[in-house]
């Protein structure tokens, strides 16, 4: 699947028209359900790559995958950044950008209390080395989620657009890396750029929204896979409709067929049962 920007704001889909794992993850976490991947694994927000490149996912969360790639700190890191999730004010120039995602350990479980320290260039490509403009740290919440409000960074000489971040899980070592934007012309000439660190980015009105999930080398005890729903007659909810909250086991009709809900979620347009096998099973 390729990382593209959807100006309509609709959930991102792959070449086969199916809903991406990004949306499945966010629906599951918002309902306090386990984030599931098609086939029973764990889904990550960053599940697509730059258009035209067939690259490995970064990384699918299972016991055999490598943690998120580490990169150079660069010359402009400053310690003691302020605790905040927004690096801008209402008068800050630049295209608004929200970056969200999750932090997982090696068993695909979210990690709470992870320190994420972000820093970046301003709209002109300059770093603030006297104060703390475009610098700030935060901690992942109980679901392992983080959210950063900032702007699309300007171009720094010799580099493509990027955002720096340091992560530290409680009691673990610091991991330093960078996040990148898809379809940037300088991605192909930047010697530091790594496509495994591409965010999924879409247009949201005049602003942009990016997603990326980190996997840290933190040992965890795996959880057992979800069990098959009981074979009792499930409740019927009539015809599938956007805006309906479905529970696991509910049955809805769509296109002349019946489908059983296999993961609780709130339906939206684009999540019709035939397109979302992670949520619906034909019966």
N, C-alpha and C positions, 0 to 999 in steps of 0.2 A: 504494500500500500504506500501511497506517496503523501508527503506533507504538503497540503495546499491551504490557501486562505479562502474561506467561504464568506463572501461579502453579505450573504443573506442572514448570517448568524445561525443557520441550521446546524444540527449536530454533524460533525465530520463523518464522511463515509469513505469506504474503500472503493476500488475499481469495480467490485461486484455489487455495489449499491447497498451493502450491509452497513449497519451502524457501527462506528468505531468503538473500540474498547474504552476510549476516553470517557464517553458518555455513560457506558455501563458502570465503570468504576465510580463516577461521581453520583450516579443514581443510587448505587448500593451504599456508598459511605453516607450519603445524606439521609438514608433510611436506617442507618446503623446496622446494615447487613454486611456480610463479608464480601469484599470486592472480588468478583469472579471473572475469570477469563473464559472464552469459548472453550469448552471441553473440560473445565473444572479447575484451571489454574488461577493465578491472580492477575488482574488486569493492571496495566500502567497507563498513566495519562499520555506519556510520550510513546505512541505506538506506530508512528509513521515517519518517513524520511523525506529528504528533498526530492522534488519531482524529477523523474528520470533516473534516479539512482536506486539500485536494488541493494539496500544495506541491511545488515542485521538490526533487529530491534535493540533498544538500549535501556537497560537490558531487560528481557523477560525475567520475571522474578521466580526463579526456582533454584534449588540447591546447587545446580551445576553451573550457574551463570556467574560472570565476573561482576564485581561492584562497579559503580559509576566511575568512568575514566577520570583520572587526576590530571591536572594541568598546572603550568607555572603560575605563581602568584603575581608576577609582574612587579614593576617598580613603585606602584602607587597605593599599596595597601597601608591602612592606618588602623592601629588597634583602638579600642575604647569607643567604637561607634555608638551612637544613641540607640536605645531600644525603641523601635518603631517599625510598622509595617508599610508606611507610606513615606516615600522619599521626596514628595512634591507638595506644593501648595497650589491654591487656585490660580496663582499668577505665574507659575513655572512654565516657561516656554517649552514647546516640543509636543510630539504626538503621544498622547496618554497610552500607557501600557500596563496591563495587569498580568502578572505571572503567578500561576497557581500550580499546585501539585502536591505530592506526598513523599514521605521518606519511609522506605522499607528496609528491613534487615534481610539476611540471607534466606530466611524461611518464609518470605513474602508477608510478613506481619508488619503493620505500621509501627513506627517508633515515635513515641511522644517525647517532648522535651529536648529535641535536637536543636542545637544552636545553628542558625543560618545567618551568616554575616555577608551582606551584599554590598558591592561598590561598583561604580560605573562612571563613564564620561557623561558630560552634559550634552545638550543638543549640538554644540559646536565641536565636540570631540575632546574637550578639556576636562581634566580631573581637578577637583578641589583639594589642594595639598596643604592648605592653611586651616580650613574648617572641616565640616562634615556634610557638605552638600552632596547628595546622591550617595550617601553612606548610611547604613543602618543595619541592626541585627534584630532577630526575632527568634521565637522558639516554635517548633511544630506542636500542634495541639494534640488532644487525646486520640484523635484519629490519624495522627501522623501528617496532618495537612499543614500547608503554609500558603500565604498569599502576600504578594508584593505589589504595591502600587508605585509606578514610576513613569518614565518616558522611554521611548525608543532612543537608545544612546546614539550620539553622533559618531562620525568616523574619526578614529584616532589614526594619525599617520602610520602607514605600514600595516594596519590591522583591519579586519572586517568588523562588523558590529558585534559586540559581545557584552556580557554581564559577568562580573567576577562573583564568586561565592566561596565561602569557607563553611564547612559543616563539621559539627562535632556532636556525636551522640553521647549521652551521659556516661562518663567513665571511659570513653574511647578516644583514639587519636584524632587530630584534626585532618580533614580531607579538603584539599583546595582544588577547585576546578573552574570552568567557565561555561556559560550558556551561549548558544548561537542562534541566529535567525535563518530560516530557509530562504532560498532564492536570492541571496545577497551576491552581487557580482564578485566581491572580494573574497568570498569563501574559497574560490579556486586558486587564489594566489597567496592567501595567508598561510604561512608555514606552521602556525600554531593550531589553526582550525582543525577540529575533529568532528566528523559528521555524526558520531555517536552522541554528541552533546547538542544536537539540534533540538530546539523546542518545536512543538506544534504551535503554529501561529495562525490566527484568523482575524479578519477585519470585523469590528463591532461598531458600526457607525463611523464616527471620526476617529475612534480609538482602535487599539489592537489588543487581543487577548492571547497570551501564550500559556502553554502547559508543559511541565516537565516533572518527572518523578526520579528521585534519587534512590539508589540501592547501596547501602553501606555494608561493609564487611563486619556485620554484627551478628554473632551466633544467636539463633533462636530455635525454639522447639516447634516443629511444624504442627499445624492443626490438621485433623483428619479431613478428608474430602467431604463435601456435602452428600447427604444420603438421598436416595431416590424418594420422591414424594410417595406417601402411602397410596395404596391402590383403591382406597375407598372412593365413592362417588363424590367428586369435588363440586362445590357450589358453582352454579352458572351465573355469569354476570351479564348475559345478553350479548349484544354486538359490541366489539371493541370500539372504544372511543377515546380520543385524546382528552386529557384532563382527568381521567379516571385513575384512582389509586387502586392498584391490583395487589393482592396478597398471593404468596406462594400457594398453589393449588387451585386458584380461581380458573374458571374456564370461560373463554370469550370466543364468539364467532367472528370470523373475518373472511370475506371472499368465498363464502360457501363452505368453509371448513371450520373445525373447532380446534382451539389451542389451549393448552394448560400452562398457566404462569409458573415458572420455575424459580423466579426470584422477585421479591416484592419491589415495586417501583411505581412511580407516577408517570403515566403514559403521556407522550408528547408526539406531535406530528413527525413522522419519519421513523417512529419506533413500531410500525405495524408488525404483527406477529411473524409474517413470512420473512421479514428483513432482519429480525433480531433473534437468532437461535439461542443467544445467551439468556434471553428472558422468556421465550415461548417455545413450547414443544407441541407439535401437532398430535392430536389424539383421534 
